[in-house]
């Protein structure tokens, strides 16, 4: 596939991350006064309704922009088959998303997953037997401020992606040229799995400790005990990466731990927010669940990860019991 054949891009899950990159793409097209590729948004609820009525407002530290996709819908199957799909859902919604995506792609469709997790490529490939899947991670802090409005609160809005291990003959320049044309901040790495694991080391360790003890990044960094727990979990994750054949820098733990000082004091991870607001879904399986499964697979001891995850799960189970008693 060459770049001229990329005529349709679908943002599957136009929340914080999807809204940010979808808006950036449309804005770049509008500035260049060109109409292709078409950009489709998949969203839901009142957020979708507001996008359909008034467009999507993206607020960034540099600029506010209102963009209008070629189509905004909650029905992926109704779209003309896209050439590129950016998957921007949470990990707990991935399987449902893949079930729908599988009905409207072909062998040339390029899948770019922009969600946290070290097993995302594997999970997608197990569900999709066609298409090109580019292992990716993203650095951007965004959220839906209110329906129809996405706000960037941090991060440099960068996508890191690599080659599909099963599609060595795919012309990666088609995506590189596309992102350049759409003014997307990106970095191509032949093997992107180390970058994916590097991000995971940070968000999983801080996420587990922060959610277990209801602490912000600033509170964790000023506590010797909590900071040590984060460091120990990072070491456990590095051991799992080594068993997966992923090579990481020797100073990865120290560098990842130090990143905790690069955020505002009251910053919390998305997993922590899930637990704090007691929604029906959270990213626990993405972090604690994945770590424990890989630990069992490779016979690696992960006592700190297990302890943090148990604290969180016990709290959630107790909350469920309390809610049932109230009813």
N, C-alpha and C positions, 0 to 999 in steps of 0.2 A: 504494500500500500504506500503510495507516495502522498505528500502533503496535500496536493490539489484534490485528492479524493476524500479528504475529511470535510464533509459538508454538514454534518449534524453532530452536535455535542449535547449529551444529556447530563445534567447535574442531578444525580439521584440522591435526594435528601438535601433540600435547600434550607438548611438551618444555619448555624453560625459559620461553619467551615464551607459548606456548599454555597451559601449565599455570598460569602466573601469572594470566592474564586469565580463564581458565576457572574457576579456583578462586574468584577475586574475584566472579564472576557468581553462582556457586552459593551462596557465603557470603551474598551480599546477598539472594538469594531465601529462604534459610533464616531469616535474621534477620527478614524481612518475613512469614514463614510463608505464602508463596505457592509454587505448584508450576509456574507457567508464566512464561516460556518453559522448555521442557525444554532441557537442556544435554547435548549428545552430545560425547564425546571420541573422536578417532581417534588411536591410538597404536600401538606395536608392541613386540614382544619382551618381555623381563622387566619393563620399565616398565609395559606394558599389563597384564601378569599381576598385578602388585602393585596397580595401580589397581583392577582387577576384584575382587581379594580384600579389600583393606583401605581402598580409597579413595585419594585423592591428598592428601599432606601438603604444604602450602605454608608455607615458613618466610619471614617478612619481618622487618625490624627492629622492626615494631610488634606483630606477632601471629603465632602459628602456628595454622593451621587445617587440619582434615581435612574434605574434601568428597567427596561421592559423586555422580557424574554420573548422569543418567537412563539412559545406556548408555555403555559404553566398549568399543570394537571396533577391529579393523584393517580392517574392510570397510565402506567408505563407501556402497556400493550397497545394503547391507542396511538402511540407515536410512530412516525415513520422510523424504521430501524436506524438507531444512531451509529455513527462510526466510532465515537468515543463515549465512554460512560465513566464519569467520576463518581465513585461510590462514597458518599459523605454521611452515612448513617452511623449510629453508635453500634458497638460490637454486638449488643444484645438484639439488635434489629437486623443483623447481617443475613441470617438464614432466610428470613421472610423476604428480604430484598432480593436475594439471589434467586429465590423461587420465581419471582416476577420477572427479573432480568433475563432469566434463562429462556423465557418465552419470546423474546424479541431481540435476539442478537444473532450474529453469524460468525463464521470462522475468522473473519477479518476485524471484528469488533475489538477495539482496544479498551481494556478495563484498567482504570487507575484507582486503586482503593486508598482513600485518604482518611483512614481511621486507625486508632491505636491498636497495637497488638503484634506479637511476634509470629503468630501462626495464621495471620490473615490470608497470606498467599495460599497456604495449604488448604485452608477452609474453603476459599473460593474455587480452587482447582478441583476439589472433591465434588463440588456442586455443578461446575461449568466445564463441560468437556470440549468446548470450542472457545474461540476468542484468544486474544493476547492479553495476558495479565502482567502488568508492570509493578513489581513490589515497590511500595512507596511509603513515605511518612511525610508529615507536614508540621511546620512550626508556625502557628498563628494562634493568637488568643482572641476568640470571637464568641458572641452569644446573640440570641434573639432578644433584643431590648423590649420589643412588643411586636404584635403581629404586623408583618410587612417591613420591619426595621431590624437590620443586623448591625451590630457595633463591634468594631475591632478595638480590643483593650490592650493588646500586647503582641509580641512576636513580630517577625519580619515578613510574614506571609510567604514562606518559602516551601516549595515542594521538592523533596528529594526522591528520585525514582531511578530504577535500574532495569536491567534486561530480564525478560521472562526466561527462567532457566530451561523451559521446555520449548522455547521458540527462538532458537539461536539465529535463525535466518531472517528474523523480523527486522525491517529497516527502522531503527530507532530514530533516525533523522526526521522521520515524519512527525514525531511528537516534539522533538527539539525545535524544529522549524515552526511548528504550530504555536508552542509556548512563547517563542521569541516574537512571533507576529502578534500574539494577543497580550504581550507585555506582562507575562506571568513570571514571577520570581522563582527560579528553579535551579536545581543542580542535578546533573546526570552523573550517576556512578555506575560503572559496569556491573558491579556487585553492590546492591543497595542494602543487603541484609545487615551488615555491620551498623549502618546508620539507623536502621529500624530498631535493632537491639539497643543501640546507644540511647535512643529516646526512651525506649521501654524501661531501661535500667533506672532512669530518672523518675518517670511518672509512676511506675509501679511501686518503687520503694517509698517515695514521698506520699503517694496515694494511700498505700496500706497503713503507714504509720499515722498520717494525718487523719484518716477516717477512723482508725481504731481509737485514737485518743482525742479526736475532735480538736485538732491543733492546726494552725496556719503554718505556712512555710517559715515565716519569721519566728514563730514560737518553737518550731522544731529546731531551727538552727541555733537558737540561744539555749537549748537544753542539751546538756552533755549526754544524758541517757537516751533521749529520743533521736538525737543525731547519730549516736552509735547504732541504734536499731536500724536506721536508714542505711547506714554503711554496711551492716551485716547482711541486710536483704540484698543490697547491691552485689555483695560478694557471692551470695547464693545464685543470683541471676547470671552473673558472669560464668559461674561453673556450669550452668545449664547451656549457655551460649557455646562454651567450649565443646560440650558434648554434641551440640548441634553442628559443629564444624565451622562456627563463626569466629573469625579472628578479630579481637578487639584490642585497642591500644593498651599498653601495660599500665598506664596511669588512669584508666577509664573510671575507676571508682572514685579516686580523689577529685578528678575533674567533674564528674557527675554530681558529687556531693557539694562541691563549691558552687554549682549552678543555683543552689538553693538561696544564695545571697544575691542573686541577680534579679529577684522578683520583689515587688512590694511586700511589706511585712505581713499584710492580711490576706495574701494570696492563698487560695485553696485549690486542690485539684478537682477535676470534674467528677471523679469517683467520690471524693469527700462530699461534694455538693449533692450527689445522688443520695448518699446516706443521710446527710443533714436534713434534706427535704422529704425524706421517707416516701419516695415515689414507689411505684410498683416495680420499676426496673432499675438496675444499677450495673456498674461495670465490674462487679466483684469477680465474676467468672473469668473475665478478660485478664485480670491480674492474679488474684489468689488462686483461682481455679486452674489457670494455665500453668502457673508455677508448680503447683502440687502435682498436676498430671505429668509434666515433664520430669519432675523429681522422681516420681515413681517409675517412669519409663527408663531413666538412666541410673537409678539407684543413688541419687544425690540427696544428701541430707539438707533440708531447708527449715530448720526449727524456728527461725525468726519470722519467716514468711507465714508459716503455719500458725504461729501464735497470733500474729496480727489479724490474719484472716479469720481465725476462730473467734477472736474478740468481736469482730464486726458481725459475723454471722450469728453469734449468740445474741447480740443486741437486736438485730433484725428479727430473730425468732421471738424474742421476748416482746417486741413491739407488736408482732402479729397476734400473740396471745392476748395482750392488753386490748388491742382493737376488737378482738372477738368477744371479750368479756364486756366491753362497753356496749356492744350491740345486743 
